[in-house]
Amino acid sequence: MGGEKIVAVRRGSDAVFYINQHIEENLSIKDLAEKCHICEKHFRFIFAKEMGITPKQYIIKTKLEKATFFLANSPWTVTEI
């Protein structure tokens, strides 16, 4: 049973790493689950349990944080971002 937790944490952290590296792409929960070699339902459960938010919420939060950073620290306009 303890091994399952290690695998779950690793899959959750692998997913977070992948999301952060590919945040500019159109990420789907289905694709993320496939990358972790588990079904969508299990992926959502593991991710939410480990991260405290759903994968979709994490993706939106990360995109907003990135956009906020660029708005504050770059010469780009909202349209360009």
C-alpha positions in Angstrom: 0.0 0.0 0.0 2.9 2.4 0.7 4.2 1.9 -2.8 0.9 3.2 -4.2 1.4 6.5 -2.4 4.9 6.9 -3.8 3.7 6.2 -7.3 0.8 8.6 -6.8 3.1 11.4 -5.6 5.5 10.8 -8.5 2.7 10.9 -11.0 1.3 14.1 -9.5 4.7 15.7 -9.5 5.4 14.5 -13.0 2.2 16.0 -14.2 3.0 19.3 -12.5 6.4 19.4 -14.2 4.9 18.6 -17.5 2.1 21.2 -17.1 4.7 23.8 -16.2 6.9 22.9 -19.2 4.0 22.9 -21.6 1.7 25.6 -20.2 1.5 27.4 -23.5 0.0 24.4 -25.2 -3.7 23.3 -25.1 -3.4 20.8 -22.3 -6.2 18.2 -21.8 -6.8 16.1 -18.8 -7.0 13.1 -21.0 -3.5 13.7 -22.5 -2.1 14.3 -19.0 -3.6 11.1 -17.7 -2.1 9.2 -20.6 1.3 10.7 -20.0 1.0 9.3 -16.4 -0.2 6.0 -17.7 -3.5 6.1 -15.7 -7.2 6.7 -16.5 -8.6 10.2 -16.4 -10.7 9.5 -13.3 -7.7 8.2 -11.3 -5.5 11.0 -12.6 -8.0 13.7 -11.4 -8.3 12.0 -8.0 -4.5 11.7 -7.5 -3.8 15.2 -8.7 -6.5 16.8 -6.5 -5.4 14.8 -3.5 -1.8 15.7 -3.8 -2.1 19.3 -5.0 -5.3 20.4 -3.2 -6.9 21.6 -6.5 -8.1 19.9 -9.7 -5.7 19.6 -12.7 -7.9 22.1 -14.6 -7.7 24.6 -11.8 -4.0 24.2 -11.6 -3.6 24.8 -15.4 -5.8 27.9 -15.2 -3.9 29.2 -12.1 -0.5 28.6 -13.7 -1.6 30.4 -16.9 -2.9 33.4 -14.9 0.3 33.6 -12.9 2.4 33.5 -16.0 0.3 36.2 -17.7 0.4 38.4 -14.6 4.2 38.1 -14.5 4.5 39.1 -18.2 2.1 42.0 -17.8 4.1 43.3 -14.9 7.6 42.6 -16.2 7.5 43.0 -20.0 6.8 45.6 -22.6 4.1 43.3 -24.1 0.5 44.3 -24.3 -2.4 42.1 -23.1 -3.1 41.2 -26.7 0.5 40.0 -27.2 0.5 38.0 -24.1 
